[in-house]
Amino acid sequence: MATIHHLTTPIKTADLEKLRIGEKVMISGKIFTARDAAHKRIIKLLETDQPLPFDFQGAVIYYAGPAPARPGRPIGSVGPTSSYRMDQFTQPVLAAGVKVLIGKGERNQSVIDTLVTHRAVYLVAVGGVAVVTAQAVKAARVIAFEDLGPEAIYELEVSNFPAFVAIDINGQSLFETGVASYRRE
């Protein structure tokens, strides 16, 4: 039987030390969506020592832009976006205290090194089941950059949000083991 780890936010380094590539993780608590445009603004806030839109200590950032909610649901489908687009923003975000990044696809060596330095992990969410992933979302609200529409930062209250360990705290990468079938050229 495969190992399943249950994590509750905010995440502590000790929570991540037991995770290994390929293992399933179920996250409960608050996670925050942020894509390219939001990351650019976050970096400006960090560079100018301005208040951040949420507490980065032990935070989880999910690279996603939620679809509008259907009646009776807190959010529409919420699948991951390609993570490599956030590679340039990863170091300052992790240095500010974020512990878990969730997206899809592989990351470059610089990101892997940064994850190791900051004792953080990268998880992948399954993009083809964005509607199923949305079912783990119990509440959603825009907390920053509303003018960005779906790229605004959303705070998601989740229960058993599913993801898989792609890069662990030691820098072991699922994409380097031959297990992963997707590789960005």
C-alpha positions, 0 to 999 in steps of 0.5 A, spaced: 500 500 500 502 506 498 504 511 503 499 517 504 501 523 508 496 528 511 499 535 512 495 541 516 497 548 514 501 552 516 507 547 514 513 545 519 519 543 516 519 537 521 512 535 517 516 535 510 522 531 513 518 524 512 516 525 505 519 522 499 518 522 492 512 519 489 508 519 495 501 522 496 500 528 500 493 530 503 493 537 505 488 540 510 487 548 512 489 554 508 492 554 501 493 560 497 493 560 489 498 565 485 500 565 478 505 569 474 502 576 475 501 575 482 508 572 483 510 579 480 507 583 485 509 579 490 516 580 488 515 587 488 512 587 495 518 583 498 523 588 494 520 594 497 519 591 504 511 592 504 506 587 507 504 581 504 497 578 502 498 572 507 503 570 512 508 566 508 511 562 514 509 555 513 504 557 507 502 553 501 502 556 494 498 553 489 500 555 482 492 555 479 487 560 477 480 558 479 474 557 474 468 561 477 464 557 482 458 553 480 451 555 484 452 552 491 460 551 490 465 555 493 470 554 487 470 552 480 475 547 477 482 549 480 487 545 476 495 546 476 498 551 471 505 549 469 510 551 474 516 552 470 513 559 469 514 561 476 521 558 477 524 565 477 520 567 483 521 561 487 527 563 491 524 570 494 518 566 496 521 560 499 526 565 503 520 569 505 517 562 509 513 558 504 514 551 505 510 548 499 509 549 492 504 545 488 503 545 480 505 541 474 511 539 471 518 539 472 522 545 475 529 547 474 536 545 478 536 552 481 529 551 484 531 544 486 537 547 490 533 553 493 528 548 495 533 544 499 536 550 502 530 553 504 527 546 507 521 546 502 518 541 497 514 541 491 508 537 490 504 536 483 497 536 483 493 532 477 491 537 472 486 532 468 482 532 475 481 539 476 474 538 478 475 533 483 481 537 486 476 543 487 471 538 491 477 538 496 476 546 497 471 548 502 471 555 502 474 560 497 475 568 497 480 573 493 485 576 498 489 580 493 490 583 486 482 582 485 484 586 478 487 580 476 481 576 475 483 568 475 490 570 477 488 574 483 491 570 490 485 566 492 485 563 499 482 556 499 480 552 505 481 545 503 480 538 506 484 533 504 487 536 498 490 531 494 498 532 491 504 528 490 511 529 492 515 531 486 521 534 489 523 532 496 526 536 502 533 533 500 532 535 492 530 528 490 526 529 484 521 525 481 523 527 474 530 525 475 528 518 477 525 515 470 518 515 474 515 521 471 513 520 464 512 528 463 518 532 461 518 539 459 523 540 453 
